[in-house]
Amino acid sequence: MKLISSLLPIIARKKFNIRQYFFISVIIYILGITTYLVISYFLINEEINEKINQQLIKAARSVDYLLPLNYHDRATSRKSISEIEFNEIMQILSQQANNLEVKYIYSMIENNGRLFFTSSSATSYEIRTGQNLTYYWQEYVEADPRFYEALKSMKITFLDYTDRWGTFRSVLIPKISPAGNKYLLGADVEISYIDKTIWRGLLFILLKALFFTLIILPFFYVYHKYYKITKDHYTKTLSQKELKAVHEQDLRKQSFLKYQQIDEKYEALLNHINIPTIVLDVKGKVIEVNHAFLEYIGKTQYDIKDNIIFTIPFFQSVNEFEELINLTQKNHILKNYPLTLYSKKGESSCKVTCILLNKQEKQQFLILINDITQENKYLQEIAKAKLLMEEMLQRKSLFIATMSHEMRTPLNVIIGFLEILRDENVAEDLKNEYLQVIQSNAEHLLALINDIIDFSKIEAGQFTVKEGPFYLNYNLNQYKLWLIEEIKRKNLNIDVVLTIPLDDQESIIYTDELRVKQVITNLLTNALKFTESGTIEFGYKVVGSYIEIYVSDTGPGMNEEEINNLFNFYIQGVEGKKSKYKGFGLGLAISKKIIEILGGSIRVQSKPDNGTTFIVSLPYKKLNANIDQINSKIEDKEWKDVEIIIADNDNNMKELLNRIILKHKAIPIIANNYNELIEKIETSNNAKFVLFDFDFSIPNISQFVSYVKRKEKMKIIGMSSNIYLININRSNNIGFDYILAKPFSRREFEEVIESYLQ
């Protein structure tokens, strides 16, 4: 640029022919393009590097969200994380690296002055071929000293370095886990990728400059070809001046007429648009306003015309007005300038367009006002809704991943021990022990499935309750016996204290027995899960028109944040302890919904290292029922000579129902297909029930139900594992006397049969 500025005076003093002018122009053009490219290089380099840095930070931070919670409290040794779990994490991180357009994302931890990988992504080529794959607890032997400095300083660090995987630009983000373990989150982008991006941008700028040059060249050619200035042109120009003088008077008349027409249009436009508009001079004097402006500020023409704008509440300060005027004078028009103005409704957020009217005797400014207060409110609400939706989606994704892991764990145990039991050389005492493990994991899996079913019902708005007598004292005593047996079985040092203030007759309340027992079971199970030694105390007390059932333990307790998240779906009650305590956070959330549907509430009292107390408050609807009814156990009753027809495709379910029915001295009749089913119904002399699974092959279910209902004293009981199908059939009442939702307990099945035999 200095060279060009020094050449210009010399060029101006010399006379050049057209060819010399052409070469000088080409040199100036080449210098200009070169200067433009150099400046663009530095600007693009800075912009792309900043963009890459932000991309790396986003990618590195995403590792924490994708890893299991408190992962780095577990990943503290070579054997703490399984190869399967590490490979699952690698697949997730690899997908995330592809989505964020980075080469690698990973985490590492320092141990005895050396760095080890605790998680890492991989390229599709590495996953496909198995070459250069990072494995769990692999030592990073090429680690740059700046890796250790970042971990020591706990500051975000950017660095360029080369290792066996290539040459990278990287970011290192030091973190501390809840247990106090330091670890690094990292993300890499290849330097070659950054260089290609910069040169691609420069090439685009060069092509753009050449393109505009090609556009301009034809104009120069046309000008040179057809509009060359000659002596004849000057002669013709002088000869035409007389004609212009002749027409000058006519032009003035026409101009005056056009001025009148424009003024008329201006007045009509100003007063008929709905945008508040005002014309001010440079000192703020009001020249003109339209009706929309008067309506906007709640004033009349008499109040504002020819007054200074500062005498009415409009601009917040004189400085704001002066800044608006200065910017408009500089740019001639100022669009969408943000201002907070006063209107008759108070302070309003506005975008102002200010136009300089420079043809007037004195400078004037036409100001159009767009009130965006309501628009801002909508945008804020949309932003809040977006954040809430993103949070819910993220929680659901984490919930699904956790649920999959939680269900696979007991299934793996069950399958593994069943394979061991198939070995004939297993000792008898070990078989009993293995069967106990299988039963425990099966019960855990069933609890998970029941939670998922209840969760699905709540999500679909189809969760219902069925109220009836609930014998509180009896059930709490049963829970005490169960707790004592569980404590003995697990060899725990826990005392059980039960408080029952009412007599048996007073303790009979009207509520949903199944759902209340579900809540109490959940609370007692949690208390047993989190208490290794000490006391579990439970019971109830009457408070006004409510009865408060409480469960208290001397476990680890919870802090305020854990209490706030306790009843939220997708969040486990005790964060940071998932590896120790099974479950994925649905039980308490479902319990809260159940109690609220029953007209009560649930609350928790807890402090860290000071135990936890759950209090369930239910309406005290006392019933005058006979307490002796609970003393007769359903499982001991006989259904002598009662025939029960079973129509189910599942052989295991048929065997289970067959054993329960035989235990009660009844007669099970199994139908394997539709023809057998009709034959059994027709030939049976004392068939009281048809147990029909919805998946059993049948031509027309409605006709079959009608056919069974025509049989005297025969009840048809449906069975299905599809909760949506169950709810639809219940609401439409297609004829079933009762519908059992699989999986159902033995007691639930017995209660249904017993209810129709009484």
N, C-alpha and C positions, 0 to 999 in steps of 0.2 A: 504493500500500500504506500509506503514512503517513496518507493521507486516511481510509482505512477504519479504521485503528487509532485515529485521533483521534475518529471518529464513534461508535465502539462504546460508550465510557462514557456519552456523551450519550443514545444510544438506550436503554441499560440503565436510566437514571434516569427516562425518560419512559414514559407509558402510551399505546399506540397501538391503534387498531382494526385489524381484519383487512385492510382496504384499504390502510392506511398501511404495514402490515408487508409487504404484497405489493409496493408501489412501492419500498420500501427494498431488498427482496430483488432486484428487477429491476435497480436501480442497482448494487448490489454485484456482481451477476452480470455486467453489462456491463463494469464496471471490471475484474473478474477476467479475463474473456475478452480484453479489450484488453491488459491487462498480460501475459497468457499469450502473445498473438500477438506483442507487441513483443519479449519475451525469445526466443520461438521464431525470430523473424526474424534476430536476431543469431546465434543458434546455428546456424540453417540456412545463413546467409550464410557463416559461418566454415567449416562442414563442407563445403559445396558448393565453395567456393573452394579449400579444401585438396584436395578430390577432383579438381577441374579441374586444379590445379597438378601433381598426381601423374600425371594422364592426359596432360598436355602433355609432361612429362619423358619418360614412357614412349614417347610418339609420336615426340618429337624424337630420342631415342636409337635408335629402330628404324631411322632413316634410314641410320646407319652399317652396320647389318646387311644392309640391302637393297641398298645401293650395291655395285658391284664392289669387290674388295679394292684398297686404295691408289688409289681413284678420284681423291682430291684431290691426289695426286702427278702425275696426268695433267691434271686440269682446271685448268690454270694460264694458259690463254690462250683466245682466242675460237675458234681453230680446232683445239684439242686434242681436243675431243669431237665426234663426228659427230651430225648431227640425228637420225639413226635411233636411235643408242644413247640419246640424251637422251629421245626419245619413248618408247622401251622402259622407261626408268627412270621417266618420268612415269606410265606405266600402272601400274607396280608400286607406286609411292608413293601414287597415287590410291586404289588398292585398300586399301592399308594405312591411309590416312587414314579411309576409310569404315569399316574394321573397328574402328578405335580411336575413332570418333565425334568426330573433330576436322575443322576446315575445311580447313587446309593443313598439310603438312609439307614442309620444304625445307632446302637447304644453300646457303651463300654464302661468297664469299671476297673479301678486300680487295685492291685493286690500285690503287696511286697515290692513296690516300686516298678511293677510291670502292668501294662494295660491288656485287658482281655475283653473280647467281644461277648456281649450278653444278648444282642439281637442284631439282625442285619437283613437287608434286602438283597436281591440278586437279579441279574439281568435274565431275560428269557433264554438267552443262549447258555448262560451258566447253569440254569435250572434244567434245561434240556440235555446238556452234555455232561453235567456234573463237574466241569472244570472250574477251578478258581473259586469254588463255593466256600463261603465262610461257615464254620461250624461253631457250635456253642462252646464258649470259654476258650476260643482260639486266641493265642497270644499275638498281639500286634507288634511284631519285632521291629518294623520299620518306623515306629511311632516317632514323629517329630517332637523335639523338646517342647514345642509350643502346646502340644496336647497336655503335657503335665503342668505347664504354666497356667493354662486355662482352668484345669481342675483345681489348682491351688488358689488362683485368684478369684474363682467363681464369677468370672466375667465372660460375656459372649465374645468369641475370638474368630476372626476371619483369617485364613492363611492359604497360600499356594504351596503345593508340595508334590513330590513324586514318590510312588511306592510300586509294589509289584502289579497293582491293578491299573496304573496309569498316572497321568499328571492332572491334578484336580485343583479347583477352587472349592474350599470347604468352609463350613461354619461349625463351631464347637459351642454347645450350650451346656454349661455345668448345672446340675440339679442335685437336690438332696431329697431322698425318700423319706416317708413318714418315720421310719426307724432310724434316720440319720445317716444312711449310706450315701456317699457321694458317687455320682455317675455322670457320664457325658452323653449328650444327644448330638448326633452329627448328620450332616447331609453333604453330598459331593456333586459337583458338576464338572465335567471335563473342560479343561482350558481350551481345547480345540473347538468345543461347542461355542464358547464365548467368542473366540476369534472369528469363527465362521459367521456368527450373528452380527458382529461389528462390521466385517467386510461386506456382508450382504446388505446392511443398511447403507454403507457408503456407495455400493454399486447402484442401489436404488436411487440415491440422491443424484449421482452422476447421470444416470439415464433420464431422470426427471429434468435436469438442467439441459441436456441435449435435446430432449423433447420440446421444451419451451423455445429453445434456439431454432429448431426446425419450424415451429409455428410462426416465429417472428420474421424469418427470412423472406417469405412471400410478400409481406407488407413492404419491406425495403425494395423488393424488385418492382412491385406495382408503382411505388412512389417514384423510383428512378425512371420507369418506363413511360408513365402517363402524366406525371405531375412535375416534370422538370421545369425549373424556373428559367425563363428566357426573356430577352428584351421585349419580344412581342407580348408576353404576359403582362409586363409592366405598362406597356402602351395601352393594352385593352383595359387595364384597371383604371388608368387615368381617364380614359374616355367614358367610363361608366359612372363617374362621380356626379356628372350633371344629372343623369337619370335618377341616381339615389337622392339627390337634393329635391328633385321634382316630387318624388314619392314620400319624402320625409314627413310632410304635413299629414298625408293620409295614414301613414304608419302611427303617428302620435294619436290620431283620432281612434284608430283601431286599438291601440294600446290602452287608452282610457276606457274604451268600451269593455275590453277584456278584463281590466282591473275591476270594473263594477261587477262583471259576471263572477270573477273569482271571489270577490268580497261577499257576494250573495251566497255562493256555494259554501264559503268558509263559515258564515253565520249559521246556515242550515245544518252543516255537518257538526259544528261545535255543540249546538243545543239539542241535537237529536241522537247523539251517541250515548251509550250507557256507561262509558268510562269517565270517571271524575277527571276533569281537565281544567288547568289554570294557566294564565299567561302573566308572568312577572317581569319586571325590569331588573337591572343588575343590582339595585338597592333593595329589592323585595317589595316594591310597590305593586299592588294588584291592578293589572290592566284589564283583564277579562277572565270570567269564569263561566262554566256551563251549568246547566240545571243539575246534572249528576254530581258535580262537586259540591254545590250548595246542599244537596240532600246528604252527601257523605259526611260533611262537617256539621250539619244541622244549623245552618245560618241562612240569611236572606241576602239578596243583592245589595240592599241598603246597608247591611252590617259590614260588608267586606269590600265593595267596589271602591277603588281609589285609596284604600287604606294600606298600611304596611302589613305584610303577612305576619309579622312577629307580634302584632297586637291581638291576634287570635291564636288559640292553641292549635298549632299545626305541626311546624318543625319542632324538634326537641331542643335545638339550640341554633344560634346564629352561625356557629362554626360549621354545622352540617350543611346549612344552606350555601354558605360561601364555598365549601368544598365541592358541592354539586355544580355550582356556577362555574368554578375554575376548570373542572374536568370537562364541562360542556363547551366552554370557550376553546379549550385545547383541541377537542375531538369533533366539534360542531354538532355531534349527536351522541348521546349517552343512553345505552339501552340496558334495561333490567338492572338498574342500580339499586342495591338493597338499602332500605331506610325504614326506620320505625317512626311512624307519624301518628298524630292525635286525630281521632275522628269523634263523632258523637257517641261511639261505643267504647271509647277509651283508646289505649295504645293498640296499634295495628301494625303487623309486619307487611311491608309493601315492596314491590319492585317498580321503580320509577323510570320512565323514559323521558329524557329532557332534550329538546331540540332547540338549537340556536337560531333565532330569527334575525339574520344579519342585514336584511334589506330595509329595516325600519330606520327611522330617524335616530333612535337610540337602540342599542341592543336589547332584545327581548327574548324571553325563554318560555317555550311551550312545554308544559309539564303534564304528562299523562300518568295516572296512578292506577296500579293493579294491586288490589288488596289480596294478599295470599295467606292471611291468618288462618282461615279454615283449611286451606290446602296444606299448610304446615302441620296442623293438627292431624289430618288424615295420614300424612306421611309418617308422623311420629307413631301413630297407632299401627300403621302397616309395618314399620320397623320393629316395634315391640312384638307384633304377631309373628314376624319372620324369625326373630331371635328365639321366641318360645317354640316355634315349629322346629327350628334347627336343633334346639336342645332336646325336644321330644324324640326327634328322629335319631339323634346320637344316642340317647338313652335306650331307645328301642333296639338299635343295632347292637349295643353292648348287652342288652338283656337277651337277645336271640343267641348271641355268641356264648354267653354264660350258660344259658339254658341247655344248649347243645352239649357243652362240656359236662354240665352237672348230670345229664341223663346218660351220657356215654359211660361215665365212671362206674355207677352201680351195674350197668349192663355188662361191662367188661369183667367185673368181679364175678357176676352170676355165671356168665359163659365160661370163664376160666375155671371156676371151682366145679362146674358140672362136667367139664372135660376130665378133671382130676378124678371125680367120683366114678367115671366110667372105667377106671383102672381097677381091676379085681383085687389088686394087691394092697389097696388102701385099708388100713386097720379100722376096726369098727368104731373105736373111740374118736379117731380122726374124722370118720364119716359124719358123726354127730356134730362135731365141731364145724366141719365144712357146711353142713346143712344149716347150722345156725347162722353162719356168715351169709349164705345164700338168702335165707329168710330175712335177715336184717337189711340187706341191700334191696331185696324185692319190696319190702315195706317202705324203704326210702324212695324207691322209684315210683311206687304207687302214690306216695304223698306228693311227689313232684307233679305227677300226672293230674291228681285231684286239684292241686293249686292251679295248674294251667287251665283245667276245665272251668274252675270257678272264675279265674281271671278272664277267660273268653266270654263267659256269661255276663260278667260285669261290663266288659268292653262293648258287647252287643246290646246291652240294656235289657237282658232277659233273665237277670238274677232274681229269683222269687223265694219267698219263705212260706213255711206251712206251720201255723201256730197250733199248739195243743198243750196238754199238761206236761210240766217239767218238774221232776222230783229232785230238787236241788241237793238236799241233805244226802239222799241215797247216792246220787252221782258223784258228789264230792268224796264220799267215803270210798267209793270204787276207785276214784283217782288216787286216793291216798295209798290204797293197797297196790295199785299199779306202780306208783312212784317207788314204794319200798322194794318191790320186786326188781325194778329196773336198777335201783341203786345197788342191790345185792349182786345182780348179774354183772354189773360193770365194776364191782369192787370199789365203790366210791365211799368217801367218809362224809356223808351228808345226813343231817337230821331233818325229818319232815314234821311240820307243825300244821295242824288243821284246826281252824276256828269256826264253829257252827253255833251261832247265837239263838236260832229259832228251833222250835220242836219240829218233828217231821211233818205234822199236819200243816203248820204255818209256812213251811218251806216249799209248798207246791205252788208254782207260778205258771201263768199262761204265756207261753212264748214258743219259739221254734226250737224244740229239743235238739234236733240234729245240728243246727247251726250254732247254737250256744255251746254244745259239746265240742264242736269243731274249733271254736275260739279258745275255750279253756284248754283243750288238748294242745293247741298251738302255743299258748302261753306257758304251760307246764313243761312242754318239750323244750322250749327255749331256755327256761330256767334250769332244767337238767343239763342242757347242752353247755351253758356258760358257767355252771357252778361245779368246780372240781372238789371243793370241800366247804363245809359251813352248814347253812340252813336254807331250806326252801319252806316258806310259810305261805299258806293260802287259806281262803275262807271268804266270808262275806259279812256285810252289816247293812241294816236298813237305815237309809237317810231320807226322811220325808216320804215322798211317794215313789222313791227309787230304791232298788237294792243294788249295792255295790259289791261286786265280786273282785277280789284282789289276789295277785300272785306276786310274792316278794322273794328275792334271792340275794345271796351274798357274793354274787359273781363280780366281774371286773368293772361293771358299771359303764356309763357312757358320758361323753361330754355334750355340750349344748348343740354342736353341729350335728352329731350323730342322732340326737333326739329329734332335731328338726327334720332329718331325712328318713326317720324310722318308718313312717307310714306311707312313704312314696313308693309307687310302683317303679320297678327296674333298679332300686337301690337297696342293697342289703343292709340290715339293721346295724351291724357292727362293721364298718369299713376297715379294711386292712387285716381282717381275720378270715377271709374267705377260704384260704388254704387249710385252715384249722377247723372251721365250722361249716358243715354242709348247708346247702340251700342257696337260693338266688333272690331272696328279698320279696317274695309274694305273700307269704303267710300273714305277716302283720298288716300289710296293706289290705288284704282280703278281709281279715278280721275286723278292721276298722269299718269297712263298707257294710259288713254283716250287721254289726252293732248299730250303725246309723240307720239301716233299713228297719231294724227292730225298734227304733225310736229311742235309742240310747246313745252313749258316747264312750270313748276309751281315751285314757290319758296315761302318762308315764312320769315317774319321779325317779331320777337317777343322777349320780355324780361319779366321776372316775374313781375307781378303787373303793367304792362305797355301796355297791349293790344296786339293784334295780327293782322297782315296784310298778306293776301294771294294775290299773284300776278300771274295771268295766262297769259302767252304770247302766242298768236296765229298768224299765218301768216295773214297779212291783204290782203285778196283776195277780192277786191271790185267788186260788181256787179251793173250793171245798170238795176235794176228791178223797177217795178212800186210800189211805196209805198202804193198806194190805195188798193193793194191786201190784205194787212193785216187788213184793216178796216172792211172787211166783215167777221163776225164770223161764223165759220162752224156750231156751235151748233144752229144758228138761221135759217139755210138754210132748205128748204123743199125738200124732195125726193118724191114728189107727185106721187101716182099710181105706184111707183117702187115696185115690188115684190121681197122679199129676203127670200130664203129658208134656214132654219136652221136645220142642222143635227148634234145634240150633245146629248150625253147620260146624261149630267149633267143638272138636272132640274133647279138649281139656275142660271146656265149660260144661259139656254134658256129663263128664265124669264128676266134676265138683258138685253139680246140682244133684246127681244121682246119689252121692254119698250123704249129702245133707238130708235129702228126703228119706233115705233108708234109716238114718240116725233117729228120725222122728216116727219110725214104724209105719211110714206111708209107702205107697207103691209107685215107683217111677216107671213111666212108659215112654220109651224113646222112639221118635219118628225120624227116619233118615231122609225122607223126601215127601213131596206134597201128597202123593197117593197114599203112602203109609199113614200120614197125618190124618187124612179123612177117614181111613179105615179104622184107626185107633179110636177116633172120636165116636164113630158109629157103633163099634163093637164093645166099648167100655161100658160097664154097668154102674160104676161109682166114680167116674171122672169128675173132679171138682174144679180143676184148673188146667189151662193150656198156657205153657210158658213158650212164648213165640218171639224169636229173634228177628229183627227187621231185615237182616240179611238173608233169611231163609227163603229159598226160591219158591215163589207162589204166583199163580197167574194174575189174581186180582185181590189185593189185600182188603179193600173195602167190602167186597162180597164175602170174603172169608170171615171177617169180623162179624158181619151181619149173620152169617150162617152159625157161628159159635154162640152169638147172643140169643139165638132162637132156642138153643138147648137149655132145658130147665136147670137152674142152679149151677151153671157152668160159668166160671170167670176166666177172662182172657187177660193175661199179664204180658205186656210188651217188654222187650229188652233191646238196648242199642247203645253203642259207644259214640254215636253222632249226636252231640248236644244240641245242635241246631235243629236236627230232625225231631229230637225229643220235644223241644220247646214248641215247634210248629204243631206237632200232633196233640200236645197237651192243650194248646190254645184253641185248636179247631175241634177237639173232642171227637175224634173219628170213631170212637166206640170202645177203646181199651179201658178196662176197669182200673188199671194202674200201669205206669211205665217206669221200669227200673233203668237207671243210667249206669252203664258199665264204665269202670269197674265198680261193683257194689259189694258191700260187706255181707258176710253170712248173717249177721244180726238183722240187717235191713231186709234181706230176703225173708227171714223167719217172721219178722214183724208184719210184713205184707200178707203172708199166708195166714198168720194167726188172726189178723184183723177180719178176714172173711170167714174164718171158722167159728168165731164167737157167736 
